[in-house]
Amino acid sequence: MRLAGKTAFITGGNSGIGLATARLFIAEGARVAITGRSQVTLDAAAAELGENLLAIQADVTDVAAIEQAVGEAARAFGGLDILFANAGIAGTTPLGQTTLSAFEAIIRTNLTAVFFTVQAAVPHLNDRASVVLNGSVLAVTGAPGWSAYAATKGAVRSMTRVLAAELAPHGIRVNQVSPGAARTTIWDPMAPDAAAMAQLETSLSTAIPLGRLGEAEEVARTVLFLASDDASNVTAAEIMVDGGTTGAPMGAPIYRGRT
């Protein structure tokens, strides 16, 4: 098992990519602490994943709460080997239709909270620990109406490199995984039922070279690589898990057959 004897802390681990990663980490031998705002989904995760999961209710935008959660996990596990700063929210912020509070909520969750999560974890990280930040293809695709979200993910790209440099003297690696469109609950506000989701998935898939949405488990496997000793000489790297959206956009179905 690739994470035998390791310990991990995952924010937003009660659903989507975070939960898929917690599930995979435990299967690979790790003990895992997750955070989330919903006690209901935290309880469900704990029931599914068993004694190697520690579920902690905490809002990442509350710095004191996340510091307390990290400390609780470190005390339970005797330190941390892996941090996956995964928690985030989606939301459009179109010009002319966006309030200050809506814009700032995305910044606080997707950027500010990421920094303070890492800061809280650093004193508890063991030698040769791995930090993984969660980004997005929207940092580079220029999607209309997504200014705040894209800005946070662009900032996370920069912060990954800064933190990698800052923590290198301590032997701590910092990397980033950047998913494309993946089948998770992030789409629920835009597709509240199965029919709407099917329509949205068809539309999104036309712009993905591999012609389909990704799965949370596919992102989780990339996080596993970055967290494991397989990536022992990898730091300040970003791995796109996007079906070719950013690297080969002209290969998407929408362009096929055109000259």
Secondary structure, DSSP 8 states (H G I E B T S, - for coil): -TTTT-EEEETTTTSHHHHHHHHHHHHTT-EEEEEES-HHHHHHHHHHHGGGEEEEE--TT-HHHHHHHHHHHHHHHTSEEEEEE---------TTS--HHHHHHHHIIIIIHHHHHHHHHGGGEEEEEEEEEE--THHHH--TT-HHHHHHHHHHHHHHHHHHHHHGGGT-EEEEEEE-SEESGGGTTT--SHHHHHHHHHHHHTTSTTSS-EEHHHHHHHHHHHHSGGGTT--S-EEEESTTTTT-GGGSGGGTT--
